[in-house]
Every structure is written in C-alpha cells, then in structure tokens.
Amino acid sequence: MSRYALTFALLVTAMMAAGQNNGSTPATPPGQIGYKPAPDADQKKTLLLKDFHPTSMLHVPAHTVDRARFYVIDVHNHVNDAQGIDEPIPPQRVLEIMDKTNVKTVVILTSMWGEKLQKVIDTMVKPYPGRFMVFAQLDFSKIDDPNFGQEMVAQLDDAVARGARGLKQLKDLGLGVRDKTGKLIAVDDPRLDPIWQECGRLGIPVSIHTGDPEAFFHPTDAANERYEELMENPSWSFYGPQFPSLEQLLEARNRVFARHPNTTFISLHMGWPEKLDWVAQMLDQYPNVMVEFGAREAELGRQPRQTREFFLKHQDRIMFGTDNGMDEEMYRNLFRWLETADEYFDYWGYPAQGRWEIYGLDLPDPVLEKIYHLNAERVFRQFKGATRAEKGAQ
C-alpha cells in the first residue's frame, strides 16, 4: 500500500471512530453504501404522524366504477336530517349525486319525530317520490315517565302516519342515555319492549346502532390502531368502568332480537366487523336480523378473503349503507370495493379510521344486486300500511 493510500485509510478510520464517540459523523463514509442504521436515526425521525402521507410504489390495476352495476338503495344516510348530523345540502345537489352514481333511494335515518320529522318529509320525501325515505326516533327525555313505553308507541304511530318507514336507534342507548338517577339505560331495558313490539306490528324495521369500533373500548394510547381518530374525537372513547364492554352491549342487544322475533332489526355498521365469525353466528341465531356496512368499509376491506366469504354466505342478509355524507366519489369508492378485484387502495376518508389499505371483493352479480337493492326492498315490503299506525294512534 502506498504512503498516500495508507494515510487516507488511517484518516477514514479516525473519522469513523470519532463519529462513534460523539455521534456527529455518519457510520458510513460518504459515497459508500452502508449496512447498519445511522447512529442519529432516531433523532431525525421528527415527522408527525398527521403529516405522513406516503405515495404507494405498488404497480397494480386500478379501476374506476362511476355507476353501480345495479341501482342502489342506501339504507344509512343522514342527509338533510332533522338532527343535523351532516351539513345541509340543497336537495337538487343530492339528487344530482344520486343520478350520477345510480343511487335510486336514500334512507334518512335521523328524522326525529313530530314537526321536525314532518319538515324532513315535506322537504325531502314528498317533492321527490321514491327517492327518499325517513326513519323516526325516540324521545328519551321522557324516559322517567311512568308510561314511557306507551308514549313512545303513540309517538311512533304518529310518525308512521306522517310517512316514516322505520325506527332509528343511535348508539347512545347503552352508552349515553341515563335516567334521572344517572343510571345508564340498558339496550334491553324492558321499558322499550312495547316499542320494538309495535315496530313488528307495523311492519317497519328498527335500524339499531349498538357499540362502536372495538378500538373505542380500549385505552387511547400507542397500541390503539385508531389513535388519531380518538384524539380528534375524544368523546368517542368508551374505555373505563363507567361504560359497559362492547360484548356486554352486543349481548344485551341480542337479547332484544330474541325477545322480538316478529320485528325486523337492522344491525348498523355490521355490529362487530372486526369479528365476522361472531356476526355470522348472530345471523344464524336470529333470522329477524339484517346487517349493513355503513362507515365500515375500512374494517371489512382490510380482511377481503373473510369478508368475501361472509358476503357470499350471508348474501340475503346484507344491505348497502354509507353513513358518510353525500359525494359522488364516496359512492364510487364503495362500488370499486364491492365490484372489482383491485388491491391496496384507500378506503373513503383514509386515514381517518386507521392507517391501512383495503382490497376489492369482486362480488358476483347476483350477490351485488341483492346487496345493492333487493334485500332492502324485501325488508321495506313488510310495511303493513299507514292505516295500522292511524288505528294504533286512536
């Protein structure tokens, strides 16, 4: 080795040693490929999670589905509702979105009761026949009334006589509704039995939201896969002794299903989409129950093989729902998920519900048609007519 080469080698060795001592020099000399992590790598990882938006380098087929293959009944929406869950949209704009995407009918779930319900009927249902349906709700401010059940039956009869075609129950039952003593009202509280029974008599479905994503019942910490969502919406956390567990909530709801076999219940958000075997067992046990997947594309889309198998086996029990506002691209994203075999793409709203991608289900046409509209039409044909409600209200 020449004197020059030896001097250079000694210099490089000294520089590497100095870098190991004070961390100021890279472990790998400039111009060389290293095989060990940089000693200051952890200190340089300063990018915030909320600012991390990687571009996938995966090269796979991607398909756009502008219109659903069969016309759609969206059984879970809150557009222009009475409760104000979503921002209001001009009805003509809503119809434009529906027409462009082949959505025939939208069910507005949170339409309340009385005059508030009537306003939704007058502005969304009557002017556009066949395009919108409304569901009524219960007035839990009267929960301590001695005759609460019968009051709500009369309110429900009035709602159906006005034009409501179902009853919507929010997740606050079991998690937020309390009596005057501060006690949570359980999902299977017997005071509600006359209401569920009346829905069966009228032939209207009960769309019931019980529980929430499983992660919402765990600590909001570094192990929670929905950490960002819960930090943005801390009131969605139901972790702690003041709340029942997710399984306790769902078991109470299932007892309601069992007590009212003549009433059709729609388990919103699939019930427990992270545990599809449990959902399948529920459907096998309670033939009066349907499910819909509003706002659960993220959960179902990341387990495509199990979800596809579930959809094929229970194709007569699943309905199409969104619970994501009104937007052409929202519907098209769901159509892509249901109709194509595309791999590794964003669910609608990514990454709000979790930092993972989803995969298309590539469902066969007969199954798609059932999910898009046939199953919903079968449920709504059970309606026994407004005259039943009028008689009940007398």
Secondary structure, DSSP 8 states (H G I E B T S, - for coil): --HHHHHHHHHHHHHHHHHHHHS-S-SS-TTS--SS--TTHHHH----GGG---------------S-SS-EEEEEE-TT-SS--S----HHHHHHHHHHHTEEEEEE----SHHHHHHHIIIIITTSTTTEEE-B---GGGTTSTTHHHHHHHHHHHHHHHT---EEE-TTTTTT-B-TTS-B--TT-GGGHHHHHHHHHHT--EEE--S--GGGGS-SSTT-TTHHHHHH-GGG---STTS--HHHHHHHHHHHHHH-TTS-EEEGGGS-TT-HHHHHHHHHH-TTEEEE-TT-HHHHHTSHHHHHHHHHHTTTSEE----S-S-HHHHHHHHHHHH----SB--TTTTTT-S--B------HHHHHIIIIIHHHHHHTT---HHHHHHHH-
